[in-house]
Amino acid sequence: MTMDRPGPSREYRQQIPRPPDAEVVAEPEAVFARLSPLEAATLARVDVIEQAFANDSGVSGGGPVPIESGSRPAAAVLLPLLSGASDEISLVLIRRATHLRSNPGEIAFPGGRLEPGESPLEAALREASEEVALDPGAVRLLGELPYATRATRPEAIGAFVGAVTGAPMLAANPDEVAELFVTPLADLADGARYWEEIWRRPDGLVWRMSFFDLGDDLIWGASARILVSLFDRLVTGGGFSG
């Protein structure tokens, strides 16, 4: 699909709470965004993904250091990777239902808040089952990404990457999900779809915000930061060679 260069001037289905002094960054910090389209497509290869997580020391408990020492994620998400007939790897995304109190209508990964006594991984798998009918037994866990936070509150979000086996019959739960998307990973890794902005909050904190253009919509906020973390992991750990 041919698109104009993405950016804040485009029309999208979501209303982004962009501050009036937001600045578009000329050179993104994300490592993957500096790749050519052909190089970016390499990130979606099965061998690159497998190698990037081959030395993962485990998940949930020993994994990435939390944002604040001793903190525990308040929520967790799953990044489900599907394999197509031609070895094309796709990522499952959702649009959150518009009646939800938290982040209504945003494009995100299946996931949600932890229940009492639940581990981050258990929460991510349970939420994926509830939201898109993904059987936890069909998920082969690859690894865990560094914790992320939302710009609006300092809560850590755990993120797990899983390869989905077989051909699952996914379905959106209308109580939580407005739409379900299966998007080629190579499309999302294309740097032409990506940009960053500097946002200055009233409390003086400065955030570098990430955005992925989807045509008439976008991924932003914590979900975009998690996706950047995945791609940068694939670049640095996947034996990548363009």
C-alpha positions in Angstrom: 0.0 0.0 0.0 1.4 3.4 -1.0 1.1 6.0 1.8 2.0 9.6 2.3 4.8 10.2 4.8 3.2 9.5 8.2 3.1 12.2 10.9 0.8 14.3 13.0 -0.7 16.1 10.0 -2.4 12.9 8.8 -6.0 12.1 9.6 -6.5 9.1 11.9 -9.4 7.3 13.5 -8.0 8.0 17.0 -7.8 11.4 18.6 -4.3 11.8 20.1 -3.9 14.1 23.1 -0.9 15.8 21.5 0.3 18.9 23.4 0.5 22.1 21.3 4.3 22.3 21.7 5.0 18.7 20.6 8.0 18.4 18.2 8.5 15.8 15.5 11.9 14.2 15.8 13.9 14.4 12.6 16.0 11.3 13.3 14.2 8.6 15.4 16.2 6.9 18.2 14.7 3.5 17.4 17.4 1.2 15.9 15.0 -0.5 13.5 13.8 2.8 12.0 17.2 3.3 10.4 16.9 0.1 8.3 16.0 0.0 4.6 12.7 -1.6 3.7 14.5 -4.8 2.6 16.5 -4.9 5.8 13.3 -4.3 7.8 11.6 -7.2 6.1 14.4 -9.4 7.4 13.2 -8.8 11.0 10.0 -10.8 10.2 11.9 -14.0 9.3 11.4 -17.0 11.6 15.1 -17.6 12.0 15.8 -14.0 13.1 12.9 -14.1 15.6 14.0 -17.5 17.0 17.6 -16.4 17.4 16.7 -13.1 19.0 15.0 -15.0 21.9 17.2 -18.1 21.9 19.2 -17.0 24.9 16.3 -15.5 26.9 17.0 -16.3 30.6 13.4 -17.1 31.3 10.2 -15.2 31.8 8.2 -13.8 34.6 10.3 -13.5 37.6 13.9 -13.4 36.4 13.6 -11.2 33.2 14.0 -7.6 32.5 14.6 -5.1 35.4 11.4 -3.2 36.3 11.2 0.5 35.7 11.4 1.2 39.5 13.5 -1.1 41.7 11.2 -3.7 43.4 8.2 -2.7 41.3 5.8 -5.3 39.8 3.8 -4.8 36.7 0.3 -3.7 37.2 -0.7 -5.1 33.8 0.7 -7.5 31.2 0.2 -8.0 27.4 0.9 -10.8 24.9 2.4 -10.2 21.5 1.1 -13.3 19.6 3.0 -14.1 16.4 1.2 -16.2 13.7 2.9 -18.0 10.9 1.3 -17.9 7.5 1.3 -20.4 4.6 4.4 -18.6 3.0 6.2 -18.3 6.4 4.9 -14.7 6.7 4.9 -13.8 10.4 1.9 -11.6 11.5 1.1 -9.9 14.8 -2.2 -10.0 16.5 -3.5 -6.6 17.6 -6.8 -5.4 18.9 -8.8 -2.2 19.1 -10.0 -1.7 22.6 -13.8 -1.3 23.0 -14.9 2.3 23.0 -17.0 1.8 26.2 -13.9 0.9 28.3 -12.8 3.4 30.9 -9.1 2.9 30.2 -7.7 3.7 26.7 -11.0 3.3 24.8 -10.6 2.8 21.1 -6.8 2.5 21.1 -5.0 -0.2 19.1 -3.1 -2.4 21.5 -2.0 -6.0 22.3 -4.2 -8.5 24.0 -3.7 -8.0 27.7 -4.9 -6.3 30.9 -4.4 -5.8 34.6 -3.1 -8.5 36.9 -5.6 -10.2 39.3 -4.6 -11.0 42.9 -2.0 -13.8 43.1 -1.5 -13.8 39.4 1.9 -13.6 37.6 2.4 -11.2 34.7 2.6 -14.1 32.3 -0.5 -15.7 33.6 -2.3 -12.4 33.2 -1.2 -11.9 29.6 -2.3 -15.4 28.6 -5.6 -15.2 30.5 -6.4 -11.8 28.9 -5.5 -13.1 25.4 -7.9 -16.0 25.9 -10.7 -13.7 27.2 -10.2 -11.0 24.5 -9.5 -12.9 21.3 -10.2 -16.6 22.2 -6.5 -17.5 22.0 -5.9 -20.9 23.7 -3.0 -20.5 26.2 -1.9 -24.0 25.2 -1.3 -22.9 21.6 1.3 -20.3 22.7 4.9 -21.2 22.7 6.6 -18.5 24.8 9.7 -17.0 23.2 10.6 -14.4 25.8 9.9 -11.3 27.7 10.5 -7.7 26.7 11.6 -4.8 29.0 8.8 -3.3 31.1 7.0 -0.2 29.6 4.9 2.5 31.1 2.1 4.8 30.0 2.8 8.5 29.8 -0.2 9.2 31.9 0.7 7.1 35.0 3.9 5.4 36.3 2.7 1.8 36.2 4.9 -0.9 34.7 3.5 -3.2 31.9 4.9 -6.6 31.3 5.2 -7.8 27.7 5.6 -11.3 26.5 6.3 -12.6 23.0 4.7 -15.9 21.9 4.7 -18.0 18.8 1.2 -19.3 18.2 1.1 -22.9 16.9 -1.5 -24.3 14.5 -4.2 -22.2 12.9 -6.2 -20.7 15.8 -9.8 -19.5 15.3 -9.5 -16.1 16.9 -12.5 -14.0 17.7 -13.0 -10.6 19.3 -14.9 -10.5 22.6 -17.2 -7.5 22.1 -17.2 -6.8 25.8 -13.5 -5.8 25.6 -12.5 -5.6 21.9 -14.0 -3.6 19.1 -11.8 -5.0 16.3 -9.2 -7.7 15.9 -6.3 -7.2 13.5 -3.7 -9.7 12.1 -1.0 -7.5 10.6 2.2 -8.6 8.8 5.2 -8.0 11.1 7.3 -6.8 8.1 4.8 -4.0 7.4 5.1 -2.7 11.0 8.9 -2.9 10.8 9.0 -0.6 7.8 10.6 2.6 9.1 8.5 4.6 6.6 5.6 3.9 8.9 7.3 5.2 12.0 8.0 8.5 13.7 8.8 10.0 17.1 7.7 13.1 18.9 8.9 15.0 21.9 6.1 15.8 24.4 6.6 18.0 27.4 4.2 17.4 30.3 3.0 20.1 32.7 5.0 18.5 35.5 8.2 19.1 33.5 8.8 15.5 32.4 9.8 15.1 28.8 8.6 12.0 26.9 9.8 10.7 23.5 6.6 9.3 22.0 6.5 6.6 19.3 4.0 6.2 16.5 3.3 3.5 13.9 1.2 4.5 10.9 -1.4 2.0 9.9 -3.0 3.9 7.1 -6.2 5.3 8.6 -5.1 4.6 12.2 -2.0 4.2 14.3 -0.3 2.5 17.2 1.0 4.9 19.9 1.8 5.2 23.6 2.9 2.2 25.6 1.9 -0.2 22.8 4.2 1.6 20.4 7.0 1.6 22.9 6.6 -2.2 23.4 6.6 -2.7 19.6 9.8 -0.6 19.3 11.3 -2.8 22.0 10.5 -5.9 20.0 12.0 -4.7 16.8 15.1 -3.4 18.5 15.5 -6.8 20.2 15.3 -8.4 16.7 17.9 -6.1 15.3 20.4 -6.5 18.1 19.8 -10.2 19.1 18.6 -11.8 15.9 21.9 -12.2 14.1 20.6 -9.6 11.7 22.5 -8.8 8.5 20.9 -6.6 5.9 
